[in-house]
């Protein structure tokens, strides 16, 4: 309703609509609702125009930051706290980015401050840079800049909870702003937060009050309205923080307010802010220095009466402008709200202290009411008791408690629970140590089971979706500390159930986060379980989407499906080429399942989507040759190209790679050899017709003729012929019309369809020995095939020329490469001899 209000004139202005969106987001942020991220995206889009004040957007963000920080502490690995902390850091980054955009020149210190806010950490020299910063405001952005400052004024409490050094950096930056920019709105909160955190001393506050006093007096003398109102509000709000005697300054504030409101020479804006300054001298102004009207405990009665008198006179003066009278009336309303605030604050403090002593464990009975005497009631009572025992951290027989809790959680997996039960799961995870893997695994399994679409009437499962989303957005180390190392595959496998219940705009981010976590598991924990589970879940989504069952309901939106397809042919493929390659020892023994699932997903994706991929159409290199070779048959559909053209391109790259020299001590050289040899094993079994095979053989000989015999061309030719030979069961008995020749079976004994997966874990020297066996068998097989294909003259001619070139290189070849050169020359000599009968050497 709110987002569509701009079309049906529900709101008086776009700013009012954005303010309502911010208030809704602030409300949702209390429960860490996943929809908050989408609302922040919407608010951020509304900030692109510097000519607009955007007060609603900045005020709404300030309200969000306040709500996010006031619920609980922000430190810790609890997923709710992690989500709150990161959301606050994101909002602060938006504030300071817009702050920098309003400066006359983009400031490098402010940009560094933005980066530090997003990370939540301060650099070593940042504070010194902020203390010496010189800022000026862009012309024409006054209203927007003041809106930024009003919103920022409410973020200092959150900043102090994240990093007090960062808070001081922000405070020093804002204090350095020129007078008249609106910095008076942030002075109270900036100094209060820094004083509470002991980053400022009372001496710093006294100097600030003196500076405000001097600026105010000078502004009155010069008749500068903007500077006068700015310094007046700053001085009025700072006086309440000082422990020294500020009677003189307080009197100056009251006198200035009376002068401004009664003097026609001052403008309406100056008079309006002066009315608010009168409220600031009495207490905290809601919306500016706080969100609650609170009277200062030490404010004197005569000061309050003086402010009330001058505001009342202005509000009842018909000769004043309407804007001035309205401001004075609002000020009187604020003062009325402050009247009983002191008593209310004292009462709330007593209640708060009492509440802190109460056990804050989750009350399961308040979440779900089971039928009296039922098995479910007994289970829930037992879970409640066990969680209380765990929260005490001093109970005996913890192993038995964890075992019971795991069994009870497992018994609930088939029952649809209300979404608020996610708090029980979250508490179980946060109160269980990292070593108690059984409880963590059962908790995550219960969470995932509740994502399945079997909700009961009246039960909202959004709590489980929100918790799963927050877990997916956590960094790997924090997540594994919370849920245990073995529980991540359980979450990644539940991708279909999770994405079906998320808004379209959230799905893509969650998918990428889960994929990143699964890749982090390979790198940090040497495990591919999460990657396998992720790809299985992805394959399930795509298969369900292409079933086209008329009676079945579409489970995922077309937009999400297209995002999944683009991710599959984008960053997922790039990461698999890097982390599921033969050079990665973690994936050597288990990459077949990963690549098989990935290729199945690739086969489902429409050709039009594949054709749009920049990753799959990128240049072939040693980093991606293995993945491209495995996917060659599917990728051949790109741009309407034939399978032979795609395969030929891969073969050309392999055949052009120079065989490195001595590789005994160089890991990089070993990895290069392994990458090329295993990629050859992957491309060799690709189905080809007899014509395509002939062309491929001739192409490899042409490359060796140009590049020389030091490339991998002979290895590629040997393995291709070996696969072709076995696929057609060609042997000497089927070649009756040619002279009887001996055809060995040494390499044929090892040939299999998925040989690349079976051989990729072998040591590099063993792989080389296998290829040597294939090369030894190549002359007999190739001679027979060339006779059948009628290319004997072309092949023998090229082989003879390549062999002669190699013979001339014998004398200059290093000893480390001499053995391979001799094997190559022997193979080429035998090819010529078996085809023509000529003996070269």
C-alpha positions in Angstrom: 0.0 0.0 0.0 2.8 2.5 0.9 5.0 1.7 -2.1 2.0 2.1 -4.4 0.9 5.3 -2.7 2.7 7.6 -5.1 0.5 6.3 -7.9 -2.8 6.7 -6.2 -2.0 10.0 -4.5 -2.2 8.5 -1.0 0.6 10.7 0.2 1.0 14.5 -0.1 4.6 14.1 -1.3 7.2 11.4 -2.1 9.1 12.4 1.0 6.1 11.5 3.2 5.9 8.2 1.5 9.6 7.4 2.1 9.2 8.5 5.7 6.4 5.9 6.1 8.6 3.3 4.5 11.4 4.1 7.0 9.0 3.9 9.9 7.8 0.5 8.7 11.4 -0.7 8.3 12.2 0.6 11.8 9.3 -1.4 13.2 10.3 -4.6 11.3 13.9 -4.2 12.4 12.9 -4.9 16.0 12.4 -8.5 15.0 15.3 -8.7 12.5 12.8 -9.1 9.6 14.5 -10.0 6.3 12.3 -7.5 4.5 14.2 -4.6 6.0 17.0 -5.0 3.5 14.6 -4.5 0.6 13.1 -1.4 2.3 16.6 0.0 2.7 17.2 -0.5 -1.0 14.0 1.4 -1.8 15.0 4.3 0.6 18.5 4.4 -0.9 17.1 4.8 -4.4 15.2 7.9 -3.3 18.4 9.7 -2.4 19.8 10.2 -5.9 18.5 13.8 -6.3 20.5 16.4 -4.3 17.9 19.0 -5.0 15.4 17.2 -2.7 15.6 17.6 1.1 14.9 13.8 1.5 14.1 14.4 5.2 11.8 11.4 5.4 14.5 9.1 4.1 17.2 10.2 6.5 14.9 10.5 9.5 13.6 7.0 8.7 17.2 5.6 8.6 18.0 7.3 11.9 15.0 5.7 13.4 16.0 2.3 12.0 19.5 2.6 13.5 18.1 3.6 16.9 15.8 0.5 16.9 18.4 -1.9 15.7 20.8 -0.8 18.5 18.4 -0.5 21.3 17.1 -4.1 21.3 20.2 -5.8 22.7 24.0 -5.7 22.6 25.5 -5.8 19.2 28.6 -7.9 20.0 28.6 -11.7 19.6 28.0 -14.3 16.9 24.3 -14.6 17.5 22.8 -14.4 14.0 20.3 -11.8 15.1 23.1 -9.6 16.5 25.3 -10.1 13.4 22.4 -9.1 11.2 21.7 -6.0 13.3 25.4 -5.0 13.4 25.8 -5.3 9.6 22.5 -3.5 8.9 23.6 -0.6 11.1 27.0 -0.4 9.4 25.3 -0.4 6.0 23.0 2.5 7.1 25.9 4.5 8.5 27.7 4.0 5.2 24.7 5.4 3.3 24.6 8.4 5.6 28.3 9.3 5.2 28.2 8.6 1.4 25.4 11.1 1.0 27.3 13.4 3.4 30.3 13.3 1.1 28.1 13.9 -2.0 26.9 17.2 -0.5 30.4 18.6 0.0 31.8 21.0 -2.5 34.6 18.6 -3.2 34.6 14.8 -2.4 36.8 14.4 0.6 39.3 11.4 0.9 39.0 11.4 4.7 35.2 11.1 4.5 35.5 8.3 1.9 37.9 6.4 4.1 35.5 7.0 7.0 32.7 5.4 4.9 34.9 2.3 4.2 35.7 2.0 7.9 32.0 2.3 8.9 31.1 -0.5 6.5 33.8 -2.7 8.0 33.1 -1.6 11.6 36.8 -1.0 12.3 38.9 2.2 12.5 42.2 2.7 10.8 45.2 3.9 12.8 45.5 7.4 11.4 41.8 8.0 10.7 41.2 10.0 13.9 44.0 12.5 13.2 42.7 13.0 9.7 39.2 13.7 11.0 40.5 16.2 13.6 42.3 18.1 10.9 39.6 17.9 8.2 38.4 21.0 6.3 34.9 20.9 4.9 32.7 23.1 2.8 29.1 22.6 1.6 27.9 22.4 -1.9 25.6 25.3 -2.9 22.0 24.3 -3.2 22.0 21.3 -0.9 21.3 23.1 2.4 18.0 21.3 3.1 19.3 17.9 2.2 22.5 18.4 4.3 20.5 19.4 7.4 18.3 16.3 6.9 21.4 14.2 6.8 22.7 15.8 10.1 19.3 15.3 11.8 19.3 11.6 10.9 23.0 11.2 11.9 22.3 12.7 15.3 20.4 9.5 16.2 23.2 7.1 15.3 25.8 7.9 18.0 24.4 5.3 20.4 24.7 2.6 17.8 28.2 3.8 16.8 29.4 3.6 20.4 28.1 0.0 20.5 30.0 -0.9 17.3 33.3 0.9 17.8 33.9 3.9 20.0 36.9 5.1 18.0 34.8 5.2 14.9 32.2 7.2 16.9 34.8 9.8 17.9 35.9 10.0 14.2 32.4 10.7 13.1 31.9 13.2 15.9 35.1 15.1 15.1 34.2 15.2 11.4 30.8 16.7 12.0 32.0 19.1 14.6 34.5 20.5 12.0 31.6 21.6 9.8 31.1 25.3 9.3 28.5 27.1 11.3 25.2 27.6 9.5 25.4 24.2 7.9 23.0 22.7 10.5 25.7 21.1 12.7 24.0 22.5 15.8 21.5 19.7 15.5 24.2 17.0 16.1 26.3 18.8 18.8 24.3 17.5 21.8 24.3 13.8 20.8 27.8 13.9 19.5 29.2 15.3 22.8 26.9 13.2 25.0 28.0 9.9 23.3 31.7 10.8 23.4 31.4 11.9 27.1 29.7 8.7 28.0 32.3 6.6 26.2 35.1 8.8 27.8 36.3 9.8 24.4 35.7 13.5 25.3 36.3 15.2 28.7 34.3 18.0 30.4 37.1 20.3 29.3 36.3 19.6 25.7 32.6 20.3 26.4 33.5 23.6 28.1 35.5 24.7 25.1 32.6 23.8 22.8 30.2 25.9 24.9 32.6 28.9 24.8 32.9 28.6 21.1 29.2 28.5 20.6 28.8 31.5 22.8 31.3 33.5 20.8 29.8 32.5 17.5 26.3 33.3 18.7 27.2 36.8 19.9 29.1 37.6 16.7 26.2 36.3 14.5 23.7 38.5 16.4 26.0 41.5 15.9 26.4 40.7 12.2 22.8 39.8 11.7 23.5 36.4 10.2 20.3 34.4 10.7 21.6 30.9 9.7 24.7 31.0 11.9 22.7 32.6 14.8 20.0 29.8 14.8 22.7 27.1 14.4 24.8 28.3 17.3 21.8 29.0 19.4 20.4 25.5 19.2 23.9 24.0 19.8 24.4 26.2 22.9 21.0 25.4 24.3 21.4 21.6 23.9 25.0 21.5 25.2 24.3 23.4 28.4 22.5 20.4 29.9 25.6 18.2 29.5 27.9 20.4 31.4 28.8 19.8 35.1 30.1 23.3 35.5 28.0 26.4 36.2 26.5 27.5 32.9 24.1 30.1 34.3 25.6 32.8 32.1 25.2 30.7 28.9 21.6 29.6 29.9 20.7 33.3 30.4 22.2 34.1 27.0 20.1 31.5 25.3 16.9 32.7 26.9 17.7 36.3 26.1 18.6 35.5 22.5 15.3 33.5 22.0 13.4 36.5 23.3 15.3 38.8 21.0 14.9 36.7 17.9 11.2 36.0 18.3 10.4 39.6 19.0 12.6 41.2 16.4 11.2 41.5 12.9 14.7 41.6 11.3 15.2 37.9 11.8 13.8 35.5 9.2 11.1 32.9 9.8 13.6 30.0 9.7 15.7 31.5 12.4 12.6 32.1 14.5 11.4 28.6 14.1 14.7 27.1 15.2 14.9 29.6 18.1 11.5 28.2 19.3 13.0 24.7 19.3 16.1 26.0 21.0 13.8 27.1 23.8 12.7 23.5 24.2 16.3 22.3 24.0 17.3 24.4 27.0 14.5 22.7 29.0 14.9 19.1 27.8 15.6 16.8 24.9 13.7 17.7 21.7 11.9 14.7 20.1 13.1 14.1 16.6 16.3 16.3 17.0 18.2 15.3 20.1 16.1 12.2 20.9 12.9 10.4 20.0 11.3 11.0 23.4 10.6 14.3 25.1 12.7 14.2 28.3 13.1 17.2 30.6 16.5 17.8 32.1 16.6 17.0 35.8 18.6 20.1 36.8 16.7 22.6 34.7 15.6 25.6 36.9 12.0 26.5 37.1 12.5 30.1 36.1 14.2 29.1 32.9 11.2 26.9 32.0 8.8 29.7 32.8 10.7 32.1 30.8 10.7 29.8 27.7 7.0 29.1 28.2 6.2 32.8 28.4 8.1 33.8 25.2 6.6 30.9 23.2 3.1 31.6 24.4 3.5 35.3 23.4 4.7 34.3 19.9 2.0 31.7 19.4 -0.8 34.1 20.3 0.6 37.1 18.3 -1.5 37.4 15.2 1.0 39.8 13.6 3.6 37.1 13.4 4.0 34.9 10.4 2.1 31.6 10.4 5.3 29.6 10.3 6.6 31.3 13.5 3.3 30.8 15.3 3.2 27.2 14.4 6.7 26.6 15.6 6.0 28.3 18.9 2.8 26.2 19.3 4.8 23.0 18.6 7.3 24.1 21.2 4.6 24.5 23.8 3.4 21.0 23.0 6.8 19.6 23.4 7.2 21.3 26.8 3.8 19.8 27.9 5.1 16.4 27.0 8.2 17.0 29.1 6.2 17.9 32.2 6.0 14.5 33.8 9.1 13.0 32.1 11.3 13.1 35.2 8.9 10.9 37.2 8.4 8.6 34.3 12.2 8.1 33.8 12.7 7.2 37.4 9.9 4.7 37.2 11.3 3.1 34.0 14.7 2.8 35.5 13.3 0.8 38.4 11.4 -1.5 36.1 14.5 -1.9 33.9 16.7 -2.9 36.8 14.1 -5.4 37.9 13.8 -6.8 34.4 17.5 -7.4 34.1 17.4 -9.8 37.0 14.7 -12.0 35.4 15.7 -15.0 33.4 15.3 -14.1 29.7 15.0 -17.6 28.5 12.4 -18.4 25.8 9.0 -19.3 27.2 7.9 -22.2 25.0 4.4 -22.2 26.5 3.9 -18.6 25.4 4.8 -19.7 21.8 2.7 -22.8 21.3 -0.1 -24.3 23.4 -0.2 -28.1 23.1 -3.2 -30.2 24.0 -3.2 -31.2 27.7 -1.8 -34.7 28.2 -0.6 -35.0 24.6 2.9 -36.3 23.7 3.7 -32.9 22.1 3.0 -31.2 25.5 5.5 -33.6 27.2 8.1 -32.9 24.6 7.8 -29.1 24.8 7.9 -29.2 28.6 11.1 -31.3 28.5 12.7 -29.0 25.9 11.9 -26.0 28.2 13.6 -27.7 31.1 16.6 -28.7 29.2 17.1 -25.2 27.7 17.0 -23.7 31.2 19.6 -26.2 32.4 21.9 -25.3 29.5 21.5 -21.6 30.1 22.8 -22.0 33.7 26.2 -23.3 32.4 26.7 -25.1 35.7 24.6 -28.2 35.3 26.1 -31.7 35.5 26.0 -34.4 32.9 25.9 -31.9 30.0 26.4 -34.8 27.5 23.1 -36.4 28.6 21.3 -33.1 28.4 22.5 -32.5 24.8 21.6 -36.0 23.8 18.1 -35.6 25.1 17.6 -32.2 23.4 18.8 -33.6 20.1 16.4 -36.5 20.3 13.5 -34.2 21.2 14.3 -31.8 18.4 14.4 -34.7 15.9 11.0 -35.8 17.0 9.6 -32.4 16.1 10.8 -32.4 12.5 7.6 -33.9 11.1 5.4 -31.5 13.0 4.6 -28.0 11.6 5.6 -25.5 14.4 4.7 -21.8 14.6 7.3 -19.4 13.3 8.0 -18.0 16.7 9.5 -21.4 17.6 12.5 -20.3 15.7 13.6 -18.4 18.8 13.8 -21.7 20.6 16.1 -23.0 17.9 18.2 -19.8 18.0 18.6 -20.1 21.7 19.6 -23.7 21.5 22.3 -22.8 18.9 23.6 -19.8 20.9 23.8 -21.7 24.3 25.5 -24.8 22.9 29.3 -24.9 22.7 31.0 -25.5 19.4 32.0 -29.0 20.4 28.3 -30.1 21.0 27.8 -31.0 17.3 24.9 -33.2 18.0 22.6 -30.5 19.3 23.7 -28.0 16.7 23.0 -30.5 13.9 19.6 -31.4 15.3 18.7 -27.8 15.7 19.6 -27.0 12.1 17.8 -30.1 10.9 14.7 -28.9 12.8 15.0 -25.5 11.3 15.2 -26.8 7.8 12.3 -29.2 8.3 10.1 -26.3 9.1 10.8 -24.6 5.8 8.8 -27.3 3.9 5.4 -26.2 2.7 3.2 -28.0 5.2 2.0 -25.1 7.4 -0.9 -25.5 9.7 -3.8 -23.1 9.7 -3.0 -20.1 11.9 0.8 -20.9 12.0 3.1 -18.4 10.2 6.4 -19.9 9.4 8.1 -16.6 8.6 10.3 -16.9 11.7 12.0 -19.9 10.3 12.6 -18.2 7.0 14.0 -15.1 8.7 16.4 -17.1 10.9 17.6 -19.2 7.9 18.1 -16.0 5.9 20.1 -14.4 8.7 22.2 -17.6 9.0 22.9 -17.5 5.3 24.2 -13.9 5.5 26.7 -14.7 8.2 30.5 -15.0 7.5 31.8 -18.6 7.4 33.7 -18.5 10.6 30.9 -17.0 12.7 28.3 -19.3 11.1 30.3 -22.5 11.8 30.9 -21.4 15.4 27.2 -21.0 15.8 25.8 -24.1 13.9 28.8 -26.4 13.8 31.0 -27.4 10.9 28.9 -30.3 9.8 25.6 -28.4 9.7 26.3 -26.2 6.7 25.4 -28.8 4.1 22.0 -29.2 5.7 21.2 -25.5 5.1 22.6 -25.5 1.5 20.6 -28.6 0.6 17.4 -26.8 1.7 17.8 -24.1 -1.0 14.6 -25.1 -2.9 12.4 -24.8 0.3 14.1 -21.6 1.4 14.0 -19.7 -2.0 10.3 -20.7 -2.5 9.4 -18.6 0.6 11.6 -15.6 0.1 10.8 -12.3 -1.8 12.2 -12.2 -5.3 14.5 -9.4 -4.5 16.1 -11.3 -1.6 16.6 -14.7 -3.3 19.6 -13.7 -5.4 21.5 -12.4 -2.4 20.7 -15.4 -0.3 21.8 -17.8 -3.1 25.1 -16.0 -3.6 25.8 -16.0 0.2 25.1 -19.7 0.5 27.4 -20.4 -2.5 30.1 -18.3 -1.0 29.8 -20.2 2.3 30.1 -23.5 0.4 33.3 -22.3 -1.3 34.7 -21.1 2.0 34.1 -24.6 3.3 36.3 -26.0 0.6 39.1 -23.5 1.3 39.0 -23.5 5.1 37.7 -26.9 6.0 38.7 -29.0 3.0 35.2 -30.3 2.6 33.0 -30.3 -0.5 29.8 -31.5 1.2 28.1 -28.1 1.1 29.0 -27.6 -2.6 27.5 -31.0 -3.5 24.4 -30.2 -1.4 24.1 -26.8 -3.0 24.3 -28.1 -6.6 21.8 -30.9 -5.8 19.4 -28.3 -4.5 20.0 -26.1 -7.5 19.4 -29.0 -9.8 16.1 -29.8 -8.1 14.8 -26.2 -8.5 15.6 -26.2 -12.2 14.2 -29.7 -12.8 10.9 -28.8 -11.0 10.7 -25.6 -13.2 10.9 -27.5 -16.5 8.5 -30.3 -15.6 5.6 -28.2 -17.1 3.0 -30.2 -15.3 -0.3 -28.4 -15.9 -1.8 -29.5 -12.6 1.2 -28.4 -10.5 1.6 -25.0 -9.0 4.6 -22.9 -10.0 6.9 -23.0 -7.0 9.4 -20.3 -8.0 9.0 -17.1 -9.8 10.4 -16.6 -13.4 12.6 -13.8 -12.1 14.2 -15.9 -9.5 14.6 -18.8 -11.9 16.4 -16.5 -14.4 18.7 -15.2 -11.6 19.6 -18.8 -10.7 20.4 -19.6 -14.3 22.6 -16.5 -14.6 24.4 -17.4 -11.4 24.9 -21.0 -12.7 26.7 -19.8 -15.8 28.4 -16.9 -14.0 30.1 -17.0 -10.7 29.3 -20.6 -9.9 31.1 -21.8 -13.0 34.1 -19.5 -12.3 34.4 -20.8 -8.7 34.1 -24.4 -9.8 36.9 -23.9 -12.3 39.0 -22.6 -9.4 38.0 -24.8 -6.5 36.9 -28.0 -8.2 39.9 -28.3 -10.5 42.6 -31.0 -10.6 45.1 -28.7 -8.9 42.9 -28.6 -5.8 43.7 -31.7 -3.6 40.4 -31.4 -1.8 38.4 -32.1 -4.9 40.6 -34.6 -6.6 38.7 -37.7 -5.4 35.2 -36.2 -5.3 34.8 -33.8 -8.1 32.7 -36.2 -10.3 29.5 -35.6 -8.3 30.1 -31.8 -8.3 30.6 -31.5 -12.0 27.9 -34.1 -12.9 25.3 -32.0 -11.0 26.6 -28.8 -12.5 26.5 -30.2 -16.1 22.9 -31.4 -15.5 21.9 -27.9 -14.4 23.7 -26.5 -17.5 21.7 -28.8 -19.8 18.4 -27.4 -18.4 19.3 -23.8 -18.9 17.9 -22.3 -22.2 20.3 -21.6 -25.0 19.4 -18.0 -25.0 20.5 -17.6 -21.4 23.8 -19.4 -22.0 24.5 -17.2 -25.0 24.4 -14.1 -22.8 27.1 -15.4 -20.5 30.4 -13.5 -20.5 32.1 -16.1 -18.3 31.4 -19.1 -20.6 32.4 -17.1 -23.7 35.6 -15.8 -22.1 39.1 -16.7 -23.3 40.2 -20.3 -22.5 43.1 -20.4 -20.1 44.8 -22.9 -17.8 42.4 -21.8 -15.0 39.2 -22.7 -16.8 40.3 -25.3 -19.4 39.2 -28.2 -17.2 35.7 -26.9 -16.6 35.2 -25.8 -20.2 36.4 -29.2 -21.4 33.9 -31.0 -19.2 31.1 -28.7 -20.4 32.0 -28.7 -24.0 29.1 -30.7 -25.2 26.6 -28.3 -23.5 28.5 -25.2 -24.4 28.5 -26.2 -28.1 24.9 -24.9 -28.2 26.1 -21.3 -27.6 25.6 -18.9 -30.6 24.4 -21.9 -32.7 28.0 -23.2 -33.1 28.5 -26.9 -33.7 30.0 -29.3 -31.2 33.0 -29.8 -33.4 33.8 -26.1 -33.5 33.7 -25.8 -29.7 35.7 -29.0 -29.2 38.2 -27.9 -31.8 38.8 -24.6 -30.0 39.5 -26.5 -26.8 41.8 -29.0 -28.5 43.7 -26.2 -30.2 44.4 -24.5 -26.9 45.6 -27.8 -25.4 47.8 -28.6 -28.4 49.4 -25.1 -28.4 50.6 -25.4 -24.8 54.3 -25.9 -24.5 55.4 -28.8 -22.4 57.5 -27.4 -19.5 61.0 -28.6 -18.7 62.2 -30.0 -15.4 59.2 -30.1 -13.0 60.6 -31.9 -10.1 60.7 -29.0 -7.7 58.2 -26.5 -9.2 54.7 -26.9 -8.0 53.4 -24.4 -10.5 54.8 -26.4 -13.4 53.4 -29.6 -12.0 49.9 -28.0 -11.7 50.3 -26.8 -15.3 51.1 -30.2 -16.6 48.3 -31.8 -14.6 45.7 -29.2 -15.8 46.5 -29.8 -19.5 46.7 -33.6 -19.2 43.4 -33.9 -17.2 41.7 -31.5 -19.6 42.8 -33.7 -22.4 41.2 -36.7 -20.6 38.0 -34.6 -20.3 37.7 -33.5 -23.9 38.8 -36.8 -25.5 35.6 -38.8 -24.8 33.4 -36.1 -26.3 31.3 -37.7 -29.1 32.6 -37.0 -32.7 31.7 -38.2 -36.1 34.4 -39.9 -38.3 34.7 -36.6 -40.4 35.2 -34.6 -37.2 37.8 -37.0 -35.9 39.7 -36.8 -39.2 39.6 -33.0 -39.1 40.7 -33.1 -35.4 43.8 -35.3 -36.2 44.8 -33.0 -39.1 44.4 -29.9 -36.9 46.6 -31.3 -34.2 49.3 -32.2 -36.7 49.1 -28.7 -38.2 49.7 -27.2 -34.8 52.6 -29.5 -34.1 54.1 -28.6 -37.5 53.9 -24.8 -36.6 54.6 -25.0 -32.9 57.1 -27.8 -32.9 57.2 -31.1 -31.0 57.5 -29.4 -27.6 53.7 -29.0 -27.2 51.1 -31.3 -25.7 49.8 -32.1 -29.2 51.1 -35.6 -29.2 49.6 -36.4 -25.8 46.2 -35.0 -27.0 46.4 -37.0 -30.2 47.3 -40.2 -28.4 44.4 -40.0 -25.9 41.9 -39.0 -28.6 42.9 -42.0 -30.8 42.8 -44.3 -27.8 39.2 -43.3 -26.9 38.1 -43.4 -30.5 39.6 -46.9 -30.9 37.8 -48.3 -27.9 34.5 -46.6 -28.7 34.3 -48.3 -32.0 36.1 -51.6 -30.9 38.5 -51.3 -33.8 41.2 -54.0 -33.8 43.4 -56.0 -36.2 40.8 -58.7 -36.8 38.3 -56.1 -38.3 41.0 -54.8 -40.7 41.2 -57.8 -43.0 41.9 -55.7 -46.1 45.2 -54.3 -44.7 48.5 -56.0 -43.9 48.5 -57.9 -40.6 49.9 -55.6 -38.0 50.4 -55.9 -34.2 48.0 -53.6 -32.2 48.8 -53.4 -28.5 46.2 -53.2 -25.7 48.3 -51.7 -23.0 46.6 -48.2 -23.0 43.3 -49.7 -23.9 43.2 -51.7 -20.7 42.9 -48.3 -18.8 40.5 -46.4 -21.0 37.0 -45.6 -19.5 34.4 -43.0 -20.1 34.9 -41.0 -16.8 38.7 -41.5 -16.8 39.3 -37.8 -16.1 37.6 -38.1 -12.7 39.3 -41.4 -11.9 42.8 -40.3 -12.9 42.9 -36.7 -11.7 43.9 -37.7 -8.2 47.0 -39.6 -9.5 50.4 -38.1 -9.0 51.7 -36.1 -12.0 54.4 -38.6 -12.8 51.9 -41.5 -12.9 49.7 -39.5 -15.3 52.7 -38.9 -17.5 53.4 -42.7 -17.5 49.8 -43.3 -18.6 50.2 -40.9 -21.5 53.5 -42.5 -22.4 51.6 -45.8 -22.8 49.0 -44.1 -25.0 51.8 -42.6 -27.1 53.5 -46.0 -27.5 50.2 -47.5 -28.8 49.5 -44.5 -31.1 51.5 -45.5 -34.3 49.7 -48.8 -34.8 46.2 -47.5 -34.2 46.7 -44.2 -36.2 48.2 -46.1 -39.2 45.1 -48.3 -39.4 42.7 -45.3 -39.0 44.5 -43.2 -41.5 44.1 -46.0 -44.1 40.4 -46.1 -43.4 40.0 -42.4 -43.6 42.3 -42.0 -46.6 44.5 -39.4 -45.0 47.7 -41.6 -44.9 49.8 -39.4 -47.2 48.8 -36.1 -45.4 49.5 -37.6 -41.9 52.8 -39.3 -42.9 54.1 -36.1 -44.6 53.4 -34.0 -41.6 54.8 -36.5 -39.1 57.9 -36.8 -41.2 58.5 -33.1 -41.2 57.9 -32.8 -37.5 60.2 -35.7 -36.8 63.0 -34.2 -38.9 62.7 -30.9 -37.1 62.9 -32.7 -33.8 66.1 -34.6 -34.9 67.8 -31.3 -35.6 67.0 -30.2 -32.0 68.6 -33.2 -30.4 71.9 -31.5 -29.8 70.5 -28.4 -28.1 67.9 -30.1 -26.0 68.5 -30.1 -22.2 68.9 -33.4 -20.5 65.7 -32.9 -18.5 63.7 -32.8 -21.8 65.7 -35.4 -23.7 63.6 -38.4 -22.6 60.4 -36.9 -23.8 61.9 -35.7 -27.1 63.2 -39.3 -27.8 59.7 -40.7 -27.0 58.1 -38.2 -29.4 60.6 -38.9 -32.2 60.1 -42.6 -31.8 56.4 -42.3 -32.0 56.5 -40.1 -35.1 59.1 -42.4 -36.7 56.8 -45.4 -36.1 53.8 -43.5 -37.5 55.7 -42.8 -40.7 57.1 -46.4 -40.8 53.7 -48.0 -40.3 52.0 -45.9 -43.0 54.7 -45.7 -45.7 57.3 -48.4 -44.6 60.0 -45.7 -44.6 62.6 -45.8 -41.8 63.7 -42.3 -40.8 66.5 -43.2 -38.3 
